[in-house]
Amino acid sequence: MRKVIIIGGGAAGLSLAIGLKKIGMTVKIFEKREKNHNNGLALLLLPNGFEVLKKMGLDREILKKASPLCNFVSQYSNGKQIQSKPMSNLFGVKRSDVLEILRIELSNEDIFYEHEFSHFRFDEYGNAIAVQFTNGHLEKGDFFIGADGVHSIIRKSLFPNNTISKTNVTEIVSLIKAPDLSKKLDNTFIKTICKAGARAVGVLPCSPKDIVWFFQFDETMINFDQGCDDIRSFLIHQLSSWTSPVKELLIRTDFSKSYLWKTHDLNSLPAYHRKNIALIGDAAHVFATFTSQGLNAALEDGYCLANLFATRTPQTPVSKIFEMYFQQRNETAENYLEYGRELKNQFLETQYQIGEVTVPMAF
């Protein structure tokens, strides 16, 4: 039986592993972080991501955890409303809840934590035969999947000339346990915008008890040292005069748990594989944060590649499967990339040309 090694235990790696296990393949996932590491905090689950979870039979489990977002409201920082409109098939959800729902579909023997990728070992034909981890562990396999995120080491080893680029947008993301605020938001995603441009706050419920909020800003215009440990003072200085709910968020947030995120994107790769090594999720494509497509596209990748493996015959070389995967996913990924850059440029304009604020403009 062929053995697949997946390097990275996020949504892309987990969704792929679930699909491969269902068709009887041997799968092992190696994740560099500890199990409960929580970068990302929460996210927008978009219709394409929810559709994949529905096809996987996990929609009911997600609906138990997520908060449906039925309305979108945009406003200026002085409280003047720009627009209000209904939404559908959009959810706020904690990243940890999504990953836990996916993990439950696998056994504990399938996932290994605190295994950081070091390098591959190759045969004389250039095919990978094993992966070496920094802790000394060596794992042999037949096919290898790089699902190691935005700063993918595996992508760098396969395509050293294709590097991620800064978008000049920085985000500070915070998660608050506040059932009263979650209820008060009433399933609404609120985007508060500085009319002068280059600053915005988003807030949304991500469970019945939790809300996530984020501050986006142009790092070329606002000086904030990435090593600065006083996020609270910085945000109070930037946002203390802004309208509700921003003022209440400043009071109730524990900023020691906030996450500072320097955002990036990546020009399209010429392929998603070399020989028997393929990339999925953020390792394969990186979009500007405004698309909210990180986890959603990762789910699509995992589901797509698993389905292609399900059609594979013993005579079909794995390189053909990887080529088909690229053909099916690349056009969509390029559309997400272009869309993200359009939204980023809109955000970075000196002043917003207000018509309708595009949704999602999210983290």
Secondary structure, 3 states (H helix, E strand, C coil): CCEEEEECCCHHHHHHHHHHHHCCCEEEEECCCCCCCCCCCEEEECHHHHHHHHHCCCHHHHHHHCEECCEEEEEECCCCEEEEEECCCCEEEEHHHHHHHHHHCCCHHHEECCCCEEEEEECCCCCEEEEEECCCCEEECCEEEECCCCCCHHHHHHCCCCCCEEEEEEEEEEEEECHHHHHHHCCEEEEEECCCCCEEEEEEECCCCEEEEEEEEECCCCCCCCCCCCHHHHHHHHHCCCCCCHHHHHHHCCHHHCEEEEEEECCCCCCCEECCEEECHHHCCCCCHHHCCHHHHHHHHHHHHHHHHHCCCCCCCHHHHHHHHHHHHHHHHHHHHHHHHHHHHHHHCCCCCCCCCCCCCCC
